[in-house]
Amino acid sequence: MNRIALKVCCISNVKEAELALEKGADFLGLVGPMPSGPGILSLAEIRSIVQSIPKSAKTILLTSEEAPLSIIKSVSQLGVSAVQIVREIPIAALKQIRVALPDVLIFSVVHVVDEDSVDTAMGYEGLADYILLDSGKPSKGILGGTGEVHNWNLSRAIVEHLKTPVFLAGGLNPGNVADAISLVKPYGVDLCSGLRTNDELDPMKLNTFIKNLP
């Protein structure tokens, strides 16, 4: 890969999926049922999108489920390439998912709140394929899609402590992504609200964002 990895999240339909893939997105995020946030789809809608785009596309189910068996069932039924667990679940639960889904990529989300977030991320080392740093507020039931930037210095500390590839999310847009990448040095970046206009994926914002990637 010649540039930083790009994950376009909150894909809401086949047209948006095709647009993101055309522009070079490496991963497509499909938001399953959860308590808050943009782009929420039913599992049936996600299945329809996955079945309507090339099998080579790397599709990700975003889930707020905490029970391993529920997560395993949803992923298996949808045929997605990966699962993004937006809650910070126990290590034992993550191990159960890893064993049951050996061929599915796991994105473990760490909501960067304070220095304890560094320890949380380190706990997922060796189990998750990717760590995704976001700006949610789990204590308030907010699990992502906030459009807010968190403390990038903490994010950089996490990147420095981990061997696992790290995606940076939370409030990124065409205007700040270069600074974010320069400071944090993530493996990839994850965008949702920063690429949307009137709740639709905006081709111009996507083009500008990609031009600003290193």
C-alpha positions in Angstrom: 0.0 0.0 0.0 1.6 3.3 -1.1 -0.5 5.5 1.1 -2.2 5.4 4.5 -5.1 3.0 4.7 -8.6 4.5 4.3 -11.7 3.3 6.0 -14.9 5.0 4.9 -17.6 4.4 7.5 -21.4 5.0 7.7 -21.9 3.6 4.3 -25.7 3.7 3.9 -26.4 2.1 0.5 -24.9 0.4 -2.5 -24.3 3.7 -4.3 -22.2 5.0 -1.5 -20.3 1.7 -1.3 -19.5 1.8 -5.0 -18.4 5.5 -4.8 -16.1 4.8 -1.8 -14.5 1.8 -3.6 -14.1 3.8 -6.8 -12.2 6.4 -5.0 -9.9 3.9 -3.4 -11.3 3.1 0.0 -9.7 0.0 1.5 -12.5 -0.7 4.0 -16.2 0.0 4.1 -17.9 0.5 7.5 -21.5 -0.6 7.8 -23.1 0.5 11.1 -25.4 -2.1 12.6 -28.1 -1.4 15.3 -26.8 0.6 18.2 -28.0 3.2 20.7 -26.7 6.3 18.9 -24.7 7.7 16.0 -25.1 8.2 12.2 -25.6 5.7 9.5 -27.4 3.0 11.5 -28.7 0.2 9.3 -30.7 -3.0 10.0 -28.8 -6.3 9.6 -31.0 -7.0 6.5 -29.9 -3.7 4.9 -26.3 -4.5 5.6 -26.6 -8.0 4.1 -28.2 -6.5 1.0 -25.2 -4.1 0.5 -22.7 -6.8 1.1 -24.3 -9.1 -1.5 -24.6 -6.3 -4.1 -20.9 -5.2 -4.2 -17.8 -7.2 -5.3 -16.8 -10.0 -3.0 -13.3 -8.6 -2.9 -14.5 -5.5 -1.0 -13.5 -5.4 2.6 -16.8 -4.8 4.5 -16.9 -4.2 8.2 -19.9 -4.7 10.5 -19.9 -2.1 13.3 -21.6 -3.7 16.3 -22.4 -2.5 19.8 -23.2 -6.1 20.9 -21.2 -7.3 23.9 -22.1 -11.0 24.0 -19.6 -13.0 21.9 -22.2 -15.4 20.6 -24.4 -12.6 19.3 -21.4 -11.0 17.5 -20.4 -14.3 16.1 -23.9 -15.0 14.8 -24.3 -11.6 13.2 -20.9 -11.7 11.4 -21.5 -15.3 10.1 -24.9 -14.4 8.8 -23.9 -11.2 7.0 -20.8 -12.5 5.3 -18.7 -9.4 6.1 -14.9 -9.4 6.0 -14.5 -7.8 9.4 -16.2 -6.8 12.6 -15.7 -3.6 14.5 -16.6 -3.9 18.1 -17.4 -0.4 19.3 -17.6 -1.3 23.0 -14.5 -2.1 25.0 -15.3 -5.8 25.8 -13.5 -8.2 28.1 -10.4 -9.9 26.8 -12.0 -13.3 27.4 -14.9 -12.3 25.1 -12.5 -11.1 22.4 -10.6 -14.4 22.6 -13.9 -16.3 22.1 -14.7 -14.3 19.0 -11.2 -14.7 17.7 -11.4 -18.5 18.0 -14.8 -18.7 16.4 -14.0 -16.4 13.5 -10.4 -17.1 12.5 -10.8 -15.7 9.0 -12.6 -12.5 10.0 -10.6 -9.3 10.7 -11.3 -7.8 14.1 -11.3 -4.1 14.8 -11.3 -3.3 18.5 -12.3 0.2 19.3 -10.7 2.2 22.1 -12.4 5.4 22.9 -9.6 7.8 23.8 -10.6 9.5 27.1 -7.5 9.6 29.3 -4.2 7.8 30.0 -6.1 4.6 30.9 -7.0 4.3 27.2 -3.4 3.4 26.5 -3.6 0.4 28.9 -7.0 -0.6 27.3 -5.4 -0.6 23.8 -2.4 -2.6 25.0 -4.8 -5.3 26.4 -6.0 -6.0 22.9 -2.5 -6.6 21.5 -2.2 -9.9 19.8 -6.0 -10.5 19.6 -7.3 -7.7 17.4 -6.1 -7.3 13.8 -6.5 -3.6 14.2 -7.1 -1.1 17.0 -9.3 1.8 16.1 -9.1 5.0 18.2 -12.3 7.0 18.4 -13.9 9.8 20.3 -17.0 8.2 21.8 -18.2 8.6 25.4 -19.2 5.0 26.4 -20.3 6.2 29.9 -23.0 8.3 28.1 -23.9 5.6 25.6 -22.1 7.4 22.7 -20.1 4.9 20.8 -18.8 6.8 17.8 -19.8 9.1 15.0 -19.4 12.1 17.2 -17.5 14.3 14.7 -15.3 15.3 17.6 -11.5 15.2 17.9 -10.0 13.6 20.9 -6.5 14.0 22.4 -4.1 13.1 19.5 -1.2 13.0 21.9 -2.7 10.1 23.7 -3.4 8.5 20.3 0.2 8.9 19.4 1.3 7.2 22.7 -1.0 4.3 21.9 0.6 3.9 18.4 4.1 4.0 19.9 3.2 1.3 22.4 1.6 -1.2 20.0 2.7 -3.5 17.3 -1.0 -3.9 16.1 -1.9 -1.5 13.3 -3.9 1.5 14.5 -6.7 3.4 12.7 -7.4 6.9 13.8 -11.0 8.1 13.9 -12.9 10.9 15.5 -13.5 14.3 13.9 -11.2 13.9 10.9 -12.0 15.9 7.8 -10.1 17.2 4.7 -8.8 20.1 6.6 -7.2 18.4 9.6 -6.2 14.9 8.4 -2.7 15.9 7.3 -1.9 17.3 10.8 -3.5 14.3 12.5 -1.4 11.8 10.5 1.8 13.8 11.0 1.3 13.8 14.8 -0.3 10.3 15.5 1.4 8.3 12.6 -1.5 5.8 12.4 -1.6 2.9 9.9 -5.0 4.1 8.7 -7.7 6.7 9.1 -11.5 6.3 9.5 -14.0 8.8 8.3 -17.8 9.2 8.7 -19.3 12.6 9.3 -16.3 14.5 7.9 -17.1 13.1 4.4 -20.9 13.7 4.4 -23.2 16.5 3.3 -26.9 16.4 4.1 -26.3 12.9 5.5 -24.9 11.6 2.1 -21.4 10.7 1.2 -20.0 13.7 -0.6 -17.8 13.0 -3.7 -16.1 16.4 -3.5 -15.2 16.0 0.2 -14.0 12.4 -0.5 -11.8 13.6 -3.3 -10.3 16.5 -1.3 -9.7 14.2 1.7 -7.9 11.6 -0.5 -5.7 14.3 -2.1 -4.6 15.3 1.4 -3.5 11.8 2.4 0.2 11.3 2.5 
